[in-house]
Amino acid sequence: NSFCTLLAQMKVFGLTGGIACGKSTVAEMLADMGAHVVDCDKLVRDLQKPHSPCVRAIAAAFAEEQVVDPTTGELDRVKLGAVVFKDPTKRRKLARVMNGPTIRAILGALFRAWLAL
């Protein structure tokens, strides 16, 4: 069987919701029951570590807004949020930078979870 066939047989659940609604609590409960939990927020934070390829791409895409500290290579998420959440065009620009790496990271995490079965 191919990975895609086996992945299709896995039960995958997505937890969504607002801030402080209990997503982490539910994820912890699922992990306690043996589920492999993929924390997409953590995956994206890992992709956006200082000087990472994603942060360099964000810095280039938003050079005018200066959302990355040129010395530390650290992304200013508050500043980036202020830029992209008021402008749909800039939000799409960020999506073009982050969607591919994020999807690859999620699929990689699912593959590792499948290997652990």
GIHUDA-V512561 format. One record per residue. N is the residue number from 1. RES is the residue in one letter. SS is DSSP state (H for helix, E for strand, L for the rest). PSI is psi in whole degrees, 0 to 359 (* if undefined). Layout:
n:N res:RES ss:SS psi:PSI
n:N res:RES ss:SS psi:PSI
This chain:
n:1 res:N ss:L psi:146
n:2 res:S ss:L psi:162
n:3 res:F ss:H psi:318
n:4 res:C ss:H psi:320
n:5 res:T ss:H psi:315
n:6 res:L ss:H psi:322
n:7 res:L ss:H psi:322
n:8 res:A ss:H psi:336
n:9 res:Q ss:H psi:345
n:10 res:M ss:L psi:148
n:11 res:K ss:L psi:120
n:12 res:V ss:L psi:126
n:13 res:F ss:L psi:143
n:14 res:G ss:L psi:131
n:15 res:L ss:L psi:123
n:16 res:T ss:L psi:161
n:17 res:G ss:L psi:172
n:18 res:G ss:L psi:179
n:19 res:I ss:L psi:137
n:20 res:A ss:L psi:36
n:21 res:C ss:L psi:356
n:22 res:G ss:L psi:11
n:23 res:K ss:H psi:315
n:24 res:S ss:H psi:322
n:25 res:T ss:H psi:314
n:26 res:V ss:H psi:319
n:27 res:A ss:H psi:319
n:28 res:E ss:H psi:320
n:29 res:M ss:H psi:318
n:30 res:L ss:H psi:319
n:31 res:A ss:H psi:320
n:32 res:D ss:H psi:334
n:33 res:M ss:L psi:5
n:34 res:G ss:L psi:2
n:35 res:A ss:L psi:150
n:36 res:H ss:L psi:116
n:37 res:V ss:L psi:128
n:38 res:V ss:L psi:113
n:39 res:D ss:L psi:100
n:40 res:C ss:H psi:327
n:41 res:D ss:H psi:317
n:42 res:K ss:H psi:320
n:43 res:L ss:H psi:316
n:44 res:V ss:H psi:320
n:45 res:R ss:H psi:321
n:46 res:D ss:H psi:320
n:47 res:L ss:H psi:334
n:48 res:Q ss:L psi:28
n:49 res:K ss:L psi:155
n:50 res:P ss:L psi:138
n:51 res:H ss:L psi:10
n:52 res:S ss:L psi:162
n:53 res:P ss:H psi:322
n:54 res:C ss:H psi:318
n:55 res:V ss:H psi:323
n:56 res:R ss:H psi:321
n:57 res:A ss:H psi:321
n:58 res:I ss:H psi:317
n:59 res:A ss:H psi:319
n:60 res:A ss:H psi:318
n:61 res:A ss:H psi:331
n:62 res:F ss:L psi:41
n:63 res:A ss:L psi:319
n:64 res:E ss:L psi:325
n:65 res:E ss:L psi:346
n:66 res:Q ss:L psi:62
n:67 res:V ss:L psi:359
n:68 res:V ss:E psi:131
n:69 res:D ss:L psi:119
n:70 res:P ss:L psi:336
n:71 res:T ss:L psi:309
n:72 res:T ss:L psi:342
n:73 res:G ss:L psi:14
n:74 res:E ss:L psi:135
n:75 res:L ss:E psi:132
n:76 res:D ss:L psi:94
n:77 res:R ss:H psi:326
n:78 res:V ss:H psi:313
n:79 res:K ss:H psi:316
n:80 res:L ss:H psi:317
n:81 res:G ss:H psi:317
n:82 res:A ss:H psi:326
n:83 res:V ss:H psi:310
n:84 res:V ss:H psi:333
n:85 res:F ss:L psi:353
n:86 res:K ss:L psi:358
n:87 res:D ss:L psi:106
n:88 res:P ss:H psi:327
n:89 res:T ss:H psi:318
n:90 res:K ss:H psi:329
n:91 res:R ss:H psi:319
n:92 res:R ss:H psi:323
n:93 res:K ss:H psi:316
n:94 res:L ss:H psi:320
n:95 res:A ss:H psi:321
n:96 res:R ss:H psi:326
n:97 res:V ss:H psi:316
n:98 res:M ss:H psi:335
n:99 res:N ss:H psi:313
n:100 res:G ss:H psi:304
n:101 res:P ss:H psi:324
n:102 res:T ss:H psi:315
n:103 res:I ss:H psi:318
n:104 res:R ss:H psi:320
n:105 res:A ss:H psi:319
n:106 res:I ss:H psi:314
n:107 res:L ss:H psi:322
n:108 res:G ss:H psi:318
n:109 res:A ss:H psi:321
n:110 res:L ss:H psi:321
n:111 res:F ss:H psi:315
n:112 res:R ss:H psi:322
n:113 res:A ss:H psi:319
n:114 res:W ss:H psi:318
n:115 res:L ss:H psi:329
n:116 res:A ss:L psi:351
n:117 res:L ss:L psi:*
